[in-house]
């Protein structure tokens, strides 16, 4: 983040601002909504020539390859080793964690561990390296959470 950039105050697990989730949708104050618009809840940032920089501004994000018939939030190129709907990142309100669900048959590596579609959702932590597609030339993204605002 650049100096002076706005931050949203998340807890260490990346929880969004508090609100009533049992009785319906999360209710954010006007100030919290403005912060989400500016910085989002999280960020997916490409590495090693991957041209992806996606700010997560909703509680569920679909990731996959480019397709006219199956739109996704984060497009990872045209490689056939990446499914049209390869993975989903969603906020789990019960556990207060961001989770990655694998949908594509070739799986996703988080860190150095390969997860398959049969794997349970993977809890994501800030700075986790996600790798999709071809093992020799994967599409690599970092999952990043905003820094907590520090007391002066």
Order of alpha helices (4+ residues) and beta strands (2+ residues): alpha-beta-beta-beta-beta-beta-beta-beta-beta-beta-beta-beta
